[in-house]
Amino acid sequence: MGTIRLTAAQAMVRYLSRQMTEEGAPFLAGMWAIFGHGNVAGMGEALHAERDAFQT
């Protein structure tokens, strides 16, 4: 396996989307966000890229 280069937002979204409970169910169903409040452009792009696995 090679090196994967991610932004901080991409790494956080991947981490959160892969967290599981002890039973194997997803720990978080998704994320709620209000885009345009603050500097969240990178987070929005990361969430959009993982939209199939992690709902926004």
mmJSON file of the N, C-alpha and C atoms, coordinates in Angstrom:
{"data_MODEL":{"atom_site":{
"group_PDB":["ATOM","ATOM","ATOM","ATOM","ATOM","ATOM","ATOM","ATOM","ATOM","ATOM","ATOM","ATOM","ATOM","ATOM","ATOM","ATOM","ATOM","ATOM","ATOM","ATOM","ATOM","ATOM","ATOM","ATOM","ATOM","ATOM","ATOM","ATOM","ATOM","ATOM","ATOM","ATOM","ATOM","ATOM","ATOM","ATOM","ATOM","ATOM","ATOM","ATOM","ATOM","ATOM","ATOM","ATOM","ATOM","ATOM","ATOM","ATOM","ATOM","ATOM","ATOM","ATOM","ATOM","ATOM","ATOM","ATOM","ATOM","ATOM","ATOM","ATOM","ATOM","ATOM","ATOM","ATOM","ATOM","ATOM","ATOM","ATOM","ATOM","ATOM","ATOM","ATOM","ATOM","ATOM","ATOM","ATOM","ATOM","ATOM","ATOM","ATOM","ATOM","ATOM","ATOM","ATOM","ATOM","ATOM","ATOM","ATOM","ATOM","ATOM","ATOM","ATOM","ATOM","ATOM","ATOM","ATOM","ATOM","ATOM","ATOM","ATOM","ATOM","ATOM","ATOM","ATOM","ATOM","ATOM","ATOM","ATOM","ATOM","ATOM","ATOM","ATOM","ATOM","ATOM","ATOM","ATOM","ATOM","ATOM","ATOM","ATOM","ATOM","ATOM","ATOM","ATOM","ATOM","ATOM","ATOM","ATOM","ATOM","ATOM","ATOM","ATOM","ATOM","ATOM","ATOM","ATOM","ATOM","ATOM","ATOM","ATOM","ATOM","ATOM","ATOM","ATOM","ATOM","ATOM","ATOM","ATOM","ATOM","ATOM","ATOM","ATOM","ATOM","ATOM","ATOM","ATOM","ATOM","ATOM","ATOM","ATOM","ATOM","ATOM","ATOM","ATOM","ATOM","ATOM","ATOM","ATOM"],
"id":[1,2,3,4,5,6,7,8,9,10,11,12,13,14,15,16,17,18,19,20,21,22,23,24,25,26,27,28,29,30,31,32,33,34,35,36,37,38,39,40,41,42,43,44,45,46,47,48,49,50,51,52,53,54,55,56,57,58,59,60,61,62,63,64,65,66,67,68,69,70,71,72,73,74,75,76,77,78,79,80,81,82,83,84,85,86,87,88,89,90,91,92,93,94,95,96,97,98,99,100,101,102,103,104,105,106,107,108,109,110,111,112,113,114,115,116,117,118,119,120,121,122,123,124,125,126,127,128,129,130,131,132,133,134,135,136,137,138,139,140,141,142,143,144,145,146,147,148,149,150,151,152,153,154,155,156,157,158,159,160,161,162,163,164,165,166,167,168],
"type_symbol":["N","C","C","N","C","C","N","C","C","N","C","C","N","C","C","N","C","C","N","C","C","N","C","C","N","C","C","N","C","C","N","C","C","N","C","C","N","C","C","N","C","C","N","C","C","N","C","C","N","C","C","N","C","C","N","C","C","N","C","C","N","C","C","N","C","C","N","C","C","N","C","C","N","C","C","N","C","C","N","C","C","N","C","C","N","C","C","N","C","C","N","C","C","N","C","C","N","C","C","N","C","C","N","C","C","N","C","C","N","C","C","N","C","C","N","C","C","N","C","C","N","C","C","N","C","C","N","C","C","N","C","C","N","C","C","N","C","C","N","C","C","N","C","C","N","C","C","N","C","C","N","C","C","N","C","C","N","C","C","N","C","C","N","C","C","N","C","C"],
"label_atom_id":["N","CA","C","N","CA","C","N","CA","C","N","CA","C","N","CA","C","N","CA","C","N","CA","C","N","CA","C","N","CA","C","N","CA","C","N","CA","C","N","CA","C","N","CA","C","N","CA","C","N","CA","C","N","CA","C","N","CA","C","N","CA","C","N","CA","C","N","CA","C","N","CA","C","N","CA","C","N","CA","C","N","CA","C","N","CA","C","N","CA","C","N","CA","C","N","CA","C","N","CA","C","N","CA","C","N","CA","C","N","CA","C","N","CA","C","N","CA","C","N","CA","C","N","CA","C","N","CA","C","N","CA","C","N","CA","C","N","CA","C","N","CA","C","N","CA","C","N","CA","C","N","CA","C","N","CA","C","N","CA","C","N","CA","C","N","CA","C","N","CA","C","N","CA","C","N","CA","C","N","CA","C","N","CA","C","N","CA","C","N","CA","C","N","CA","C"],
"label_alt_id":[null,null,null,null,null,null,null,null,null,null,null,null,null,null,null,null,null,null,null,null,null,null,null,null,null,null,null,null,null,null,null,null,null,null,null,null,null,null,null,null,null,null,null,null,null,null,null,null,null,null,null,null,null,null,null,null,null,null,null,null,null,null,null,null,null,null,null,null,null,null,null,null,null,null,null,null,null,null,null,null,null,null,null,null,null,null,null,null,null,null,null,null,null,null,null,null,null,null,null,null,null,null,null,null,null,null,null,null,null,null,null,null,null,null,null,null,null,null,null,null,null,null,null,null,null,null,null,null,null,null,null,null,null,null,null,null,null,null,null,null,null,null,null,null,null,null,null,null,null,null,null,null,null,null,null,null,null,null,null,null,null,null,null,null,null,null,null,null],
"label_comp_id":["MET","MET","MET","GLY","GLY","GLY","THR","THR","THR","ILE","ILE","ILE","ARG","ARG","ARG","LEU","LEU","LEU","THR","THR","THR","ALA","ALA","ALA","ALA","ALA","ALA","GLN","GLN","GLN","ALA","ALA","ALA","MET","MET","MET","VAL","VAL","VAL","ARG","ARG","ARG","TYR","TYR","TYR","LEU","LEU","LEU","SER","SER","SER","ARG","ARG","ARG","GLN","GLN","GLN","MET","MET","MET","THR","THR","THR","GLU","GLU","GLU","GLU","GLU","GLU","GLY","GLY","GLY","ALA","ALA","ALA","PRO","PRO","PRO","PHE","PHE","PHE","LEU","LEU","LEU","ALA","ALA","ALA","GLY","GLY","GLY","MET","MET","MET","TRP","TRP","TRP","ALA","ALA","ALA","ILE","ILE","ILE","PHE","PHE","PHE","GLY","GLY","GLY","HIS","HIS","HIS","GLY","GLY","GLY","ASN","ASN","ASN","VAL","VAL","VAL","ALA","ALA","ALA","GLY","GLY","GLY","MET","MET","MET","GLY","GLY","GLY","GLU","GLU","GLU","ALA","ALA","ALA","LEU","LEU","LEU","HIS","HIS","HIS","ALA","ALA","ALA","GLU","GLU","GLU","ARG","ARG","ARG","ASP","ASP","ASP","ALA","ALA","ALA","PHE","PHE","PHE","GLN","GLN","GLN","THR","THR","THR"],
"label_asym_id":["A","A","A","A","A","A","A","A","A","A","A","A","A","A","A","A","A","A","A","A","A","A","A","A","A","A","A","A","A","A","A","A","A","A","A","A","A","A","A","A","A","A","A","A","A","A","A","A","A","A","A","A","A","A","A","A","A","A","A","A","A","A","A","A","A","A","A","A","A","A","A","A","A","A","A","A","A","A","A","A","A","A","A","A","A","A","A","A","A","A","A","A","A","A","A","A","A","A","A","A","A","A","A","A","A","A","A","A","A","A","A","A","A","A","A","A","A","A","A","A","A","A","A","A","A","A","A","A","A","A","A","A","A","A","A","A","A","A","A","A","A","A","A","A","A","A","A","A","A","A","A","A","A","A","A","A","A","A","A","A","A","A","A","A","A","A","A","A"],
"label_entity_id":["1","1","1","1","1","1","1","1","1","1","1","1","1","1","1","1","1","1","1","1","1","1","1","1","1","1","1","1","1","1","1","1","1","1","1","1","1","1","1","1","1","1","1","1","1","1","1","1","1","1","1","1","1","1","1","1","1","1","1","1","1","1","1","1","1","1","1","1","1","1","1","1","1","1","1","1","1","1","1","1","1","1","1","1","1","1","1","1","1","1","1","1","1","1","1","1","1","1","1","1","1","1","1","1","1","1","1","1","1","1","1","1","1","1","1","1","1","1","1","1","1","1","1","1","1","1","1","1","1","1","1","1","1","1","1","1","1","1","1","1","1","1","1","1","1","1","1","1","1","1","1","1","1","1","1","1","1","1","1","1","1","1","1","1","1","1","1","1"],
"label_seq_id":[1,1,1,2,2,2,3,3,3,4,4,4,5,5,5,6,6,6,7,7,7,8,8,8,9,9,9,10,10,10,11,11,11,12,12,12,13,13,13,14,14,14,15,15,15,16,16,16,17,17,17,18,18,18,19,19,19,20,20,20,21,21,21,22,22,22,23,23,23,24,24,24,25,25,25,26,26,26,27,27,27,28,28,28,29,29,29,30,30,30,31,31,31,32,32,32,33,33,33,34,34,34,35,35,35,36,36,36,37,37,37,38,38,38,39,39,39,40,40,40,41,41,41,42,42,42,43,43,43,44,44,44,45,45,45,46,46,46,47,47,47,48,48,48,49,49,49,50,50,50,51,51,51,52,52,52,53,53,53,54,54,54,55,55,55,56,56,56],
"pdbx_PDB_ins_code":[null,null,null,null,null,null,null,null,null,null,null,null,null,null,null,null,null,null,null,null,null,null,null,null,null,null,null,null,null,null,null,null,null,null,null,null,null,null,null,null,null,null,null,null,null,null,null,null,null,null,null,null,null,null,null,null,null,null,null,null,null,null,null,null,null,null,null,null,null,null,null,null,null,null,null,null,null,null,null,null,null,null,null,null,null,null,null,null,null,null,null,null,null,null,null,null,null,null,null,null,null,null,null,null,null,null,null,null,null,null,null,null,null,null,null,null,null,null,null,null,null,null,null,null,null,null,null,null,null,null,null,null,null,null,null,null,null,null,null,null,null,null,null,null,null,null,null,null,null,null,null,null,null,null,null,null,null,null,null,null,null,null,null,null,null,null,null,null],
"Cartn_x":[0.845,0.0,0.887,0.576,1.375,0.889,1.531,1.188,-0.072,-0.949,-2.163,-2.019,-2.13,-2.029,-3.438,-3.758,-5.075,-4.933,-5.949,-6.009,-6.518,-6.449,-6.954,-8.446,-9.198,-10.64,-10.932,-10.206,-10.408,-10.093,-9.017,-8.635,-9.698,-10.231,-11.246,-12.527,-12.975,-14.204,-14.023,-12.892,-12.636,-12.627,-11.988,-11.928,-13.333,-14.115,-15.457,-16.37,-16.239,-17.13,-16.819,-15.657,-15.262,-15.353,-15.844,-15.983,-17.188,-17.013,-18.075,-18.319,-19.544,-19.858,-19.291,-19.404,-18.924,-19.693,-20.923,-21.749,-21.45,-20.633,-20.282,-21.137,-22.016,-22.856,-22.107,-22.396,-21.737,-22.036,-21.021,-21.175,-21.868,-21.55,-22.165,-22.866,-24.085,-24.831,-24.44,-23.912,-23.552,-23.205,-23.207,-22.836,-23.809,-24.144,-24.993,-24.109,-24.321,-23.45,-24.222,-23.785,-24.277,-23.087,-23.021,-21.893,-22.002,-20.881,-20.838,-20.553,-20.586,-20.287,-18.856,-17.952,-16.551,-15.836,-14.677,-13.837,-14.066,-15.105,-15.434,-15.402,-14.755,-14.721,-14.057,-12.96,-12.273,-13.115,-13.822,-14.696,-15.846,-16.398,-17.481,-17.04,-15.852,-15.322,-15.071,-14.552,-14.283,-15.585,-16.598,-17.898,-18.545,-18.413,-18.983,-18.318,-17.018,-16.305,-16.715,-17.142,-17.546,-19.066,-19.799,-21.245,-21.962,-21.399,-22.054,-21.911,-20.804,-20.547,-20.908,-20.988,-21.185,-22.087,-23.36,-24.343,-24.102,-24.43,-24.355,-25.731],
"Cartn_y":[-1.176,0.0,1.234,2.176,3.391,4.493,5.611,6.776,7.433,7.85,8.572,9.999,10.964,12.376,12.945,13.45,14.016,15.375,16.207,17.436,17.073,18.011,17.759,17.452,18.167,17.931,16.548,16.137,14.814,13.72,13.883,12.893,12.79,13.927,13.912,13.246,13.562,12.96,11.455,11.036,9.593,8.895,9.514,8.939,8.804,9.873,9.844,8.862,8.763,7.869,6.395,6.089,4.694,4.227,5.077,4.691,3.778,2.694,1.707,1.475,1.041,0.637,-0.762,-1.262,-2.615,-3.668,-3.345,-4.285,-4.237,-3.287,-3.176,-2.212,-1.488,-0.491,0.84,1.679,2.985,3.794,4.423,5.216,6.541,7.142,8.391,8.169,8.677,8.514,9.56,10.68,11.751,13.007,14.137,15.408,16.475,17.379,18.516,19.732,20.556,21.711,22.874,24.077,25.29,25.873,25.665,26.132,27.633,28.286,29.722,30.436,29.723,30.291,29.925,30.838,30.566,29.964,29.433,28.869,27.364,26.941,25.521,24.997,25.706,25.261,23.899,23.677,22.39,21.28,21.577,20.582,20.222,21.209,20.942,20.041,20.276,19.433,18.01,17.883,16.552,15.799,16.47,15.834,15.442,16.279,15.964,14.724,14.595,13.435,12.127,12.19,10.993,10.888,11.565,11.664,10.321,9.306,7.99,7.248,7.483,6.781,7.594,8.926,9.803,10.956,10.893,11.879,13.245,14.272,15.645,16.241],
"Cartn_z":[0.0,0.0,0.0,-0.848,-0.962,-0.044,-0.162,0.63,0.082,0.977,0.599,1.117,0.217,0.608,0.733,1.919,2.183,2.847,2.651,3.425,4.819,5.748,7.1,7.069,6.244,6.139,5.568,4.541,3.953,4.966,5.711,6.716,7.801,8.248,9.3,8.824,7.608,7.087,6.9,6.387,6.24,7.591,8.572,9.912,10.503,10.449,11.027,10.309,8.993,8.24,8.469,8.983,9.191,10.643,11.543,12.938,13.103,13.833,14.033,15.515,15.839,17.203,17.423,18.64,18.936,18.156,17.769,16.996,15.512,15.069,13.658,12.86,13.542,12.872,12.817,11.824,11.78,13.039,13.609,14.819,14.507,13.374,12.938,11.61,11.493,10.251,9.217,9.677,8.769,9.541,8.827,9.433,8.964,9.857,9.545,9.434,8.423,8.227,7.612,7.928,7.286,6.541,5.248,4.471,4.24,4.282,4.127,5.432,6.538,7.852,8.22,8.017,8.325,7.137,7.401,6.348,6.271,5.566,5.48,4.051,3.153,1.752,1.634,2.319,2.276,2.874,3.953,4.582,3.643,2.971,2.029,0.889,0.375,-0.697,-0.196,1.012,1.57,1.813,2.33,2.548,1.227,0.223,-1.091,-1.691,-1.498,-2.048,-1.375,-0.105,0.643,0.773,-0.11,0.032,0.01,-0.647,-0.683,0.639,1.354,2.61,3.839,3.695,4.855,4.434,4.847,4.412,5.034,4.283,4.773,4.728],
"occupancy":[1.0,1.0,1.0,1.0,1.0,1.0,1.0,1.0,1.0,1.0,1.0,1.0,1.0,1.0,1.0,1.0,1.0,1.0,1.0,1.0,1.0,1.0,1.0,1.0,1.0,1.0,1.0,1.0,1.0,1.0,1.0,1.0,1.0,1.0,1.0,1.0,1.0,1.0,1.0,1.0,1.0,1.0,1.0,1.0,1.0,1.0,1.0,1.0,1.0,1.0,1.0,1.0,1.0,1.0,1.0,1.0,1.0,1.0,1.0,1.0,1.0,1.0,1.0,1.0,1.0,1.0,1.0,1.0,1.0,1.0,1.0,1.0,1.0,1.0,1.0,1.0,1.0,1.0,1.0,1.0,1.0,1.0,1.0,1.0,1.0,1.0,1.0,1.0,1.0,1.0,1.0,1.0,1.0,1.0,1.0,1.0,1.0,1.0,1.0,1.0,1.0,1.0,1.0,1.0,1.0,1.0,1.0,1.0,1.0,1.0,1.0,1.0,1.0,1.0,1.0,1.0,1.0,1.0,1.0,1.0,1.0,1.0,1.0,1.0,1.0,1.0,1.0,1.0,1.0,1.0,1.0,1.0,1.0,1.0,1.0,1.0,1.0,1.0,1.0,1.0,1.0,1.0,1.0,1.0,1.0,1.0,1.0,1.0,1.0,1.0,1.0,1.0,1.0,1.0,1.0,1.0,1.0,1.0,1.0,1.0,1.0,1.0,1.0,1.0,1.0,1.0,1.0,1.0],
"B_iso_or_equiv":[0.0,0.0,0.0,0.0,0.0,0.0,0.0,0.0,0.0,0.0,0.0,0.0,0.0,0.0,0.0,0.0,0.0,0.0,0.0,0.0,0.0,0.0,0.0,0.0,0.0,0.0,0.0,0.0,0.0,0.0,0.0,0.0,0.0,0.0,0.0,0.0,0.0,0.0,0.0,0.0,0.0,0.0,0.0,0.0,0.0,0.0,0.0,0.0,0.0,0.0,0.0,0.0,0.0,0.0,0.0,0.0,0.0,0.0,0.0,0.0,0.0,0.0,0.0,0.0,0.0,0.0,0.0,0.0,0.0,0.0,0.0,0.0,0.0,0.0,0.0,0.0,0.0,0.0,0.0,0.0,0.0,0.0,0.0,0.0,0.0,0.0,0.0,0.0,0.0,0.0,0.0,0.0,0.0,0.0,0.0,0.0,0.0,0.0,0.0,0.0,0.0,0.0,0.0,0.0,0.0,0.0,0.0,0.0,0.0,0.0,0.0,0.0,0.0,0.0,0.0,0.0,0.0,0.0,0.0,0.0,0.0,0.0,0.0,0.0,0.0,0.0,0.0,0.0,0.0,0.0,0.0,0.0,0.0,0.0,0.0,0.0,0.0,0.0,0.0,0.0,0.0,0.0,0.0,0.0,0.0,0.0,0.0,0.0,0.0,0.0,0.0,0.0,0.0,0.0,0.0,0.0,0.0,0.0,0.0,0.0,0.0,0.0,0.0,0.0,0.0,0.0,0.0,0.0],
"pdbx_formal_charge":[null,null,null,null,null,null,null,null,null,null,null,null,null,null,null,null,null,null,null,null,null,null,null,null,null,null,null,null,null,null,null,null,null,null,null,null,null,null,null,null,null,null,null,null,null,null,null,null,null,null,null,null,null,null,null,null,null,null,null,null,null,null,null,null,null,null,null,null,null,null,null,null,null,null,null,null,null,null,null,null,null,null,null,null,null,null,null,null,null,null,null,null,null,null,null,null,null,null,null,null,null,null,null,null,null,null,null,null,null,null,null,null,null,null,null,null,null,null,null,null,null,null,null,null,null,null,null,null,null,null,null,null,null,null,null,null,null,null,null,null,null,null,null,null,null,null,null,null,null,null,null,null,null,null,null,null,null,null,null,null,null,null,null,null,null,null,null,null],
"auth_seq_id":[1,1,1,2,2,2,3,3,3,4,4,4,5,5,5,6,6,6,7,7,7,8,8,8,9,9,9,10,10,10,11,11,11,12,12,12,13,13,13,14,14,14,15,15,15,16,16,16,17,17,17,18,18,18,19,19,19,20,20,20,21,21,21,22,22,22,23,23,23,24,24,24,25,25,25,26,26,26,27,27,27,28,28,28,29,29,29,30,30,30,31,31,31,32,32,32,33,33,33,34,34,34,35,35,35,36,36,36,37,37,37,38,38,38,39,39,39,40,40,40,41,41,41,42,42,42,43,43,43,44,44,44,45,45,45,46,46,46,47,47,47,48,48,48,49,49,49,50,50,50,51,51,51,52,52,52,53,53,53,54,54,54,55,55,55,56,56,56],
"auth_comp_id":["MET","MET","MET","GLY","GLY","GLY","THR","THR","THR","ILE","ILE","ILE","ARG","ARG","ARG","LEU","LEU","LEU","THR","THR","THR","ALA","ALA","ALA","ALA","ALA","ALA","GLN","GLN","GLN","ALA","ALA","ALA","MET","MET","MET","VAL","VAL","VAL","ARG","ARG","ARG","TYR","TYR","TYR","LEU","LEU","LEU","SER","SER","SER","ARG","ARG","ARG","GLN","GLN","GLN","MET","MET","MET","THR","THR","THR","GLU","GLU","GLU","GLU","GLU","GLU","GLY","GLY","GLY","ALA","ALA","ALA","PRO","PRO","PRO","PHE","PHE","PHE","LEU","LEU","LEU","ALA","ALA","ALA","GLY","GLY","GLY","MET","MET","MET","TRP","TRP","TRP","ALA","ALA","ALA","ILE","ILE","ILE","PHE","PHE","PHE","GLY","GLY","GLY","HIS","HIS","HIS","GLY","GLY","GLY","ASN","ASN","ASN","VAL","VAL","VAL","ALA","ALA","ALA","GLY","GLY","GLY","MET","MET","MET","GLY","GLY","GLY","GLU","GLU","GLU","ALA","ALA","ALA","LEU","LEU","LEU","HIS","HIS","HIS","ALA","ALA","ALA","GLU","GLU","GLU","ARG","ARG","ARG","ASP","ASP","ASP","ALA","ALA","ALA","PHE","PHE","PHE","GLN","GLN","GLN","THR","THR","THR"],
"auth_asym_id":["A","A","A","A","A","A","A","A","A","A","A","A","A","A","A","A","A","A","A","A","A","A","A","A","A","A","A","A","A","A","A","A","A","A","A","A","A","A","A","A","A","A","A","A","A","A","A","A","A","A","A","A","A","A","A","A","A","A","A","A","A","A","A","A","A","A","A","A","A","A","A","A","A","A","A","A","A","A","A","A","A","A","A","A","A","A","A","A","A","A","A","A","A","A","A","A","A","A","A","A","A","A","A","A","A","A","A","A","A","A","A","A","A","A","A","A","A","A","A","A","A","A","A","A","A","A","A","A","A","A","A","A","A","A","A","A","A","A","A","A","A","A","A","A","A","A","A","A","A","A","A","A","A","A","A","A","A","A","A","A","A","A","A","A","A","A","A","A"],
"auth_atom_id":["N","CA","C","N","CA","C","N","CA","C","N","CA","C","N","CA","C","N","CA","C","N","CA","C","N","CA","C","N","CA","C","N","CA","C","N","CA","C","N","CA","C","N","CA","C","N","CA","C","N","CA","C","N","CA","C","N","CA","C","N","CA","C","N","CA","C","N","CA","C","N","CA","C","N","CA","C","N","CA","C","N","CA","C","N","CA","C","N","CA","C","N","CA","C","N","CA","C","N","CA","C","N","CA","C","N","CA","C","N","CA","C","N","CA","C","N","CA","C","N","CA","C","N","CA","C","N","CA","C","N","CA","C","N","CA","C","N","CA","C","N","CA","C","N","CA","C","N","CA","C","N","CA","C","N","CA","C","N","CA","C","N","CA","C","N","CA","C","N","CA","C","N","CA","C","N","CA","C","N","CA","C","N","CA","C","N","CA","C","N","CA","C","N","CA","C"],
"pdbx_PDB_model_num":[1,1,1,1,1,1,1,1,1,1,1,1,1,1,1,1,1,1,1,1,1,1,1,1,1,1,1,1,1,1,1,1,1,1,1,1,1,1,1,1,1,1,1,1,1,1,1,1,1,1,1,1,1,1,1,1,1,1,1,1,1,1,1,1,1,1,1,1,1,1,1,1,1,1,1,1,1,1,1,1,1,1,1,1,1,1,1,1,1,1,1,1,1,1,1,1,1,1,1,1,1,1,1,1,1,1,1,1,1,1,1,1,1,1,1,1,1,1,1,1,1,1,1,1,1,1,1,1,1,1,1,1,1,1,1,1,1,1,1,1,1,1,1,1,1,1,1,1,1,1,1,1,1,1,1,1,1,1,1,1,1,1,1,1,1,1,1,1]
}}}
